[in-house]
């Protein structure tokens, strides 16, 4: 986790304007006109808490509704993050122009700056940056490039973390740090010792020793007369990769030195980028949506149905409909949610006619497994899936089998057992020629690339929150329509105060459970909507309580009370032993503050900033991310707004009451 100051993704197009820890930098390089302005971003390194930086440029035609690939450029020895942003040398210009040509998000990190050579600290920083970028954007492919030290570092990082990278371009780098004799003092300082003192560090960064890990497309440029970083090890790596049948583009200039021409750099970059894009070619669409109304029914368990995990308003079927309408605005796509908590394939068969086939769908998605793992034998699970698919096909419905989402390992649902059930789903798909939307693989891919980002998509050990459901709906859109879409810009369901507005219109009392200090303000805020409002407030004290204590109170109190409105205001400094504990408990405070299924009462969250304290907790930004991930409304303090907390609260309630859309 970082202390970065980022906007949420809805505000991505205004990324260049956020204030804390960033500075927008302009320059006069005309070749950069297809990229947006450079934004310098600071973050606190997880490794040691030091301030680190990277620069980001969005493509000129950045579209929040579409995923984008990412190009990370690593600078050479003696430079910093600005080399690949501003430098006129050929390698740098080519990287920028490649990012512009393919509409890539372009990032250049310091990775511990001038002499890092991808040492352990730089490696940790880059993993952290990747995690944060995956959290802020919908990223498809990650291409890593660099020159000299950066080229060496790109190969080293890809060899250490091949699961995070889709393509590599190394320009004038070395593939063997054990034998490389240049910059020995700087490398030793970065690696924590000499090659004899830290042989493991040097070895793991020597890509030549691990060709089996470099399965991604790789572009390499070398010069035969390069004395600064000799080409021998890189050329040996090329031969090893070719023997393995790897996709490699080697551009070797026997008379060349320690530089790569613009043409050669662009050649290597285009090769790597285009080959990586070929890996993501979607299958053919299952339905045509061109001006043709389509009905889809999603059959499944609690992950499919609408429950507290996603804020109790919608789940991936509802988001799938939004995604299809976004892609095909004239098609009139309709998605029906047929998910019920606790159910298995046995239950799905029992209600197939009533809840699915009677709706005369064009396509049915079938998503079971998380409960079958606990009480349906593997062979019976297979048999039930086959029957479900066959009965749908008998009624001329297309079918998509969905593997369950990735989960946190628990004794009741061990990952090893869930993996076996997912394989049964894939086998049934192959045997019956039924398409499979592999939500499990999509989730595990994200977890391997950005573990903290993935963790923040989970409401509990097995249920994704609304952010997780956004990603699940995106996967289904791609599988059904063969078109990519990003649903990251979807706001909470509007309007926010359906329940209490109805009560007030009926002149009925509104029962409120509110965390302090807002328990003393909420009555006045609601009376701002109607002077005749009858408001009964139950205080919920938070002073001095740990995040775990507040979680336990939420569990014991809220659903038993069944209030009309819950106001959550967890202090940013509520004690937590770890970030994981904070995430777990904060998520469950929200979960327990909601009714089990479709929402029976309103629930809003007050951001710590509303209290007006100048003290910023490291958990403040995490609070905001979790609230948005749950799909709940967040009351915040606008920048440079010095109003008292009760005025902010009242103003928010009035705006929600006056604007039916809630915007």
N, C-alpha and C positions, 0 to 999 in steps of 0.2 A: 504494500500500500504506500501511496505517496501523499505528500501534502501539496500537490499541485493545485493551482487555481485554474480550473477549467470551467467553461459553461457546460450545460447539458447539451445533448446532441441536437436538440431542436434549434439551438442557437449557433450551430457550427458555422453557418455562413458569416456570423459576426465574430468568428474566432480571433480575428486580428485586433479586436477592440477591447478584449478583457484586460483588466488593470493590474492585478497583483502578480508579480513574478514574470511579467512579459514586457517586451518592447517591440513595437513594429518598426521594421527597418526597411527603408526604400533605397533603391540604387538605380543607376541609369543604364543597366545592361539590356539592350533591346531584345536580345535573344530570349529573355525571360518573360516576354509579354504573355505567353500562354500559361504561366503559373501566377498564382496570386502572390501578394506581398509576403515577405519573410517575417515570421513571428518567432521571437526568441523566448523560449520557455525554460523556466527554472523548476527544479524539483528537489526534494530532499531524498537522498539516496537511502534505500533500505539498509544497505550494507553498513554505513557508518554515520548517517545523518548529515553528511556534507551536502552543500548546495552544488548541484550539477545542472548542465544545460544541454538543450538541443534546439535546433531551428526547424520549423515546419513551414511548408508552402503547399496550399491546396491547389489542385488544378483549376484553371480558369473557369471551366464549365462544371465545377463540383455540383453534384446533385445529391441532396440529403436522402432522396428516395431510392438511390441506387448504391450498391456496394462499390467500393473502389479498391484497387490494388495499391501496394505501398512500395516505394523505392527508398531504401536507406543507403546513404552515401557516407563512407568512412574516410576521413582525411588522412594525409600522410604525416610522416615524422616531422616535428617542428611546427605543424600547423594546428588549427583548431576547427571547430564546427563551421566557421565561415568560409573555409577554403572551397568546399563544394557548393556553397551558396553564391559567392561573389567572384571567385578566381576566374580569370580569362583563359587559363591553360586548357588544352584540348579535352583532357579527361573530364574536367569539371563541367565544361560547356556541354559536352556530349551527355553527361548524366542528367543535367537540367533539361536539355532538349528531349531526351528520351522520356523523362517524366511528363513533359508537356505533350508529346506526341501520343502517348498511351493514356493520358489523363490519370496519372498516378499521383497519389499523395507523396510528397517529397520531403524527406527528413534527413537532417545531418546532425549527428550527435557529437559532443566532445569526446565521449567514451574515455574519460580521464585525460583528455587533451593531448598535449604535444608529444609525449613519448610513451604511450600506453602499450602498444603492440598487443592489444586485447589481453591484458593481464587479468587476473581474477576479479579485480574491482571493476574494470571496464566490462567484463563479461556480465557481471551482476547488474550493472547499470543498463546495459542493452536489453537484458531480459525484462527489466522493470519498465523500460521505455516501450518495448513491444506489448507488454501487458496493458499499459495505460492507453496505447494507441488502439488496441483491440476493444478496449472499453469505450472509447470515444467515437470510434468509427466502425462501420461495417467493412472489414478488410477481407478481401478474397485471397490474394497472393501477396507474399512478402519476398521482394527481390533485394538482395544485399550486394552492394558493390563498394569498391574502393581502389585507391591507387597507392602503390608502394607499401608503407606500413598499413594503410587501409586495405589494400588488396590482400596482404598477408592476413590481416585480422578478419576479413570477410571469409576467407577459406577456413581459418581457425575456428571461428564461431560456428560456421556451418558443420564442421566436423564434430564439434562438441554438442551442438544442439540441432541436428538435422531435422527434427520434427517441427522446428519453428520457421524454416526457410524453404521457399519454393524454387528459388533460382539464385545463382551466385555469379558475380562478375569480378574477377581479380585482375587488375592491371599492374604489371610489373611488381608482383609480390613474390614471396618465397613460400614454399610448401613444406619446409623443414626447418624448424627453429632449433633443432638439436645441432645441426651442422652449420647454421648461419652464423657468421663471425662479425657481422656489422652491428654497430650500436650496442655493444655488449653491456656497458655500464647502465644505459637507459633501460634495456630489456631486463637486466638483473634487478633493477630497482622496482620495475613494474611487476615482475614475476615473484618477487620476494626472495631472490637469491640467484646464484649462478646455475648453469645447467648441471653442474655436479652436485650442487646443494638442493636444487628443486627439479630433479629430472622428470618427475611426473607432470609438472606444469609445462615444461618445454615439450614433452612428448605429446600431451593431449592437444597442443596447439599446432602440431605438425601434421597437416592434412594429408601429406604423402603417405603416412602410416595408416590412414583410415579410409581408403578409397571406397570400401563397402558402404560407408555412411553417406557418401556424396552421390546419392541417387537422383538428385535434382539436376535440371539443366545448368551447365556451367560454361561461362565464357572466360577465356584466359588470353591475355596479351603479354608477350615477353620480347626482350631484345637480346640478341646474341652478344652484344658488346656492353651489356649492363654490368658494370663493376660494383655499383652500389648495392643492388639486390640481384645477384646472379640468377640466371634462369634455369640452372640445372635441375633443381628439385621440382620445379613446376612442370618442366618438360617430362620428367619421369612420371609425375602424377598423371599427365595427359595420357601417357602410354598405358598406365594401369587402368585408367578410366575407360579407355577405348577397348581394352581386353575384356572388361566387364560389360561392354555394350552400353555404356552410359552415354547420355546426350551431352557432348562436349564440343565446343568450338574453340580451337586453339589457333591464335594468330601470332606466329613467331616471325620476327624480322631479324635475320642473321646479322645485318649491319646496324640494327637499331640499338639504342642505348636505353637509359632509364627514363623513357617517356613513351606515351602512346599517342598516335595521331588521332585527330578527331574522327576520321573515317573508320579507323580500326576500333576505337572505343565505341562508336555507335554500332558498328557491326557486332561486337561482342554483346553489347547491351540489348540490341534488338533480338539477337539469337536467344538469349536467356529469357527475356520477357515474353517473346512470342511462344517459345516452347512451354513456358510455365502456363500461359493462357490456354494452350491446347489441352492441358491436363484438366481444365475446368469446363470443357465443352459439355453442355447439358444434353440430356437425352431428348428425343422428340416429344412434343406436347401430347398429353393424354386426351385433352379436350380442346376444341376450338371455341374461343370466346368472342369471335368477331360478330358483334351485333346479334348474338344468339343467347337467350336466357339459359342459364345453367343452374341446376340444383345439386348441391353436394351435401351429403350427410356424414358427419364424423361420429363414429361409434367408438366408445371407449370407456375408461374408468375415470377416477377423480382428476387425472391430469388433463383429460379431455373436457370434463364438465367444468362449470363455473363455481368455484369455491373460494375460500378466503385466501388461498395462496396467491391469487392474482388480483386481490382487491374486491372480489365478489361481484364484479360487473361483467367481465368477459374473460375468455381464454383463447387458446390458439384458433379454434374454429371461427370465432367472431373476427379475430385478426386476419385470418385467411380470407374472409370475405372482403375486408378492407383492402388487403393486398391485391386481390383479383380485380376489385373495382378501380384501384389505383392504376393497375396495368391495362385494364380494359373498361374504361369508364362508360361505354355504351352497351356493355354486354348484359347488365342486370344480374350478375352472379349472386346466388343465394346459398348460404351455408347454414345448415341446421346442426345444432349441437345435441348429440345423443350420448353424452358421457354421464355416467353415474358412479359416484364414489364407492370404492370397495369391490367393484365387480371384476369378473374374470371372463374368459371366453365362454364359459358355461352359461353365464348370465346373458352374454351377448347373443348367443344362439337362441335363448329363450325369448328375447324381446326383439329379435331381428325384424320380424314381420311388422310388429306394432310400431316400433320406434324408427325404423329405417325404410324398409321396402314400401310401406304404405305411403311414404312421401314421394314416391316415384322419382328417385334421384337419378341423375346422369352418372354420378360417381360416388362411391362409398369409400371412406378411409376407415381402416380397422386398426385400433391401437390398444392392445392389451399386453400384459406381461408382468407388470410390477406386482400385481396381486396373484397371478397364476404361479409365479415363482414360489409363493408361500403355501399354496394348497392345490395346485393342479399338476399332475405328473407330466413329465416332458412329452411322452407319447400321446397323452390325452390332449395336451396343449396343441401339438401338431395336428391331430385329428380335428380338433375344433376349428383351428384356423382354416384348414382345407374346406370344411363344411361351410364356414362363413363365406369364404371366397366363392365357392361353387354356387351357393344359393343366390348370392348377389348376381353372379354372371347369368344364372338361369332366368333372371328378370331383366336381362340386358343392361345391367349396371356395370360400369367399369369399377375396378377395385384397386386400391393402393393399401398395401400392408405397411404399417408403421412400427418400426422398432421403438421400444421405450426410450425415454431420455436417459442420459447418463446420470448417475446418482452418487451420493456419498456412501461409502461402504458402511454397512450396519450388519449386526448379527442376523436380523430377520431377512435382509435382502443383500446377501454378500455379492459383491461385484462378480466374482468368479461364476456364481450360479446364474446371475442375470446375463452374463456374456453367452452362456450356453443357450439360454432361451432366445436371445437375439439371433443366434446362429440358426435356430430352428425356424424363425421367421424368414431369414434369408433363404434357407433351403426350400421352404414352402413356396416362396416367390419364384425361385428357379424352377422347381418341379412343375408348377402350374402356369409358368410364364406370367406371373402377376408382378407388377412393379412394386418396388419397396422404397419407402422413404426412410432412410436409416438415420433416425434421430439420435440413436446411441453413438454412432460413429461421428456425427456432426458435433455432439457434445464432448466426446473424448478428444476430438481434434482441437476444439477450443481450449479444453482443459490442459492439453499438452503444450499449447502455444502461449496461453495467457491464463494461468491457473487462478489468479485472483479475480480476473474478469469473469471466468466461469463460475467461481464461487459466489459472486454477487448476482448471478442469475438464479440462485436457488433460494426458495423460501424456507425450506427445511431439508432434511436429508434426501428426500425422494421427489419432492414437488418443486418444479420451477416456479419462480415468481413471474410477474408480467413481462419483465425483460427476457426471461427464458422463453416465455410463450411467444414473444415477438420473433425470436430466432427460430422457434419451431414452425411458426406460420410461414416464415421466409423459406425454410427448407421445403415445406409442402407446396408453396407457390412455384418454386423451381421445379419440383418433381412433376407437378400437374400441368403447369403452363410452359415449362422450359424457358422461363424468363426470371431474371433476378430482380429482386425488389428489396428495399430496406424499409422496415416498419419502425425504425428507431425514432422517427419524428412523431409517432402517435402519442398524443397527450392523454392524461386521465379522462375517463368518461365524463361527459358534461350533461347537465349542470351538477354542481357538487353537493347541493343541499336539498335533494329531492324530498327526503323524508320529513325534515323539520319544516320545510316550506308548506308541505301538505297539512301538517298538524296545525301550523299557525293560521292557515286559511280556514281551518275548521274550528278555530278558537279553542284548541285543545292545549293542554299543558305540554311543555317540552322538558323532558328529563335529560340532564346533561351530566356526564362524568368528565371532569376536566382536571388535568395535572396542574399543580401549582407552578407559577403564580397566576395562571390564567383562569383558575376557578373563580377568582374574585373579579374578573373582567368580563366573562362570557355573558353574564346576564345583561349587562349594559349593552354589549355588542348586539345581542339578539333583540333587545328592546329598540335598538336603532332601526330594526326592520319593521317593528310594530310596537307602538307604545303600550298596547293592550296585551302584549305577549305574556303568557304565564310560563315562567322559567323556574325549574327546580334543579339546583346545582348540587352535585355530590363532589366534594373536594377529593383530589388524589394527590397526596403529598409525595414529593420526590426528593426533598432536601436530605442530603447526606446518604442517599441510598445508592447501592451499586446497581449496575445494569442487570445483574442476575436477580437481585431483589425485586426490581421493577417488573421483570419478566414473570416472576412467581406471583406477584400481585395481579398482574393482568390476567393470568390463567385463572386465579381464584375468584376474581371480582367481576370482570366485564360481562361475560356471557350470562352469568347468574343474575346480574342486574338488568340486562336487556335495556340499555338506555336508548334514547332517541339520537343522541349525539355524543361522540367520544372526542375529546381534545387531547391529543398526545403531545407532550412537550418534554422529551427526555433531554436533560442537560448534556451538553457536549462533553463535559468532564465527568460524567457518571463513571464510576470506577469499573474497570475491566482489566483482567490480567493480560489479555492478548487481544489483538485485532479480531481474531477468529471468535473469541468469546463475545466481543462487542457485536459482531455481525449476527451471530447466532441468537443472542438475547434480544437485540433490537428487532430482528425479523419476527421473533415470536411475540414481542410486545404488540407489534402491528397485527400479527395473526390472531392473537387472543382478543384483540380489540375489535375484531370483525365477527359477524355471525358466521356459522359454518358454511352455508351455501350462498345463494344470491343475497345481497346485502339487505338486512332488515332495519338497519339504522345508518346514520351518517357518521363518518369518521374523517377528521382532518388532523394534520400534524403542523405544529408551530416550530419553525426553524429556530435554532439557538440565537441567531442574530436579532430576532425580534426583541429579545430582552434588553438589547441596547448595550451589552457589555463589550468593552474593547478587547477582552480576552478571547482569543481564538483557540479553540481546542483542536487537536489533531483529528478528532472524530467528527468535526462539524461537516466537512465535505462528505465524509462517509455517510453521515445521517441523510444528507440530501440525496445521495445516490440510492440509498436503500428505500427511501420514501418513493422516489420515482420508479424504482424497480418493482415496487409493490403496486403501483398504479393508484396511489392515494394523493390527495390534494395537500400541497405544502404552502403554508403562509410564510412569506419571507419579508425581510426588510429591504426595500429598494436602496440602491446605492445613494448616498448623500441625503437619505430621508431621516430626519432627526425627530420624527414624531414619537410620542410616548407609546409604549407597547399597547395600551388599551385603545389608542386611536388607530393604530395599525390593524388591530383585531377587528374593531368596529368597521373600519373602511373595507376590509376584505369581505365581511359578511354582507355589507350593503351592496358591494359590487356583484357578489354572487346572486343576491336577490333580484337585482335590477336587470341582470343580463342572463337571459334564459340559456344562452350558449355557454355561459361561465367564462368566456374569454376575457 
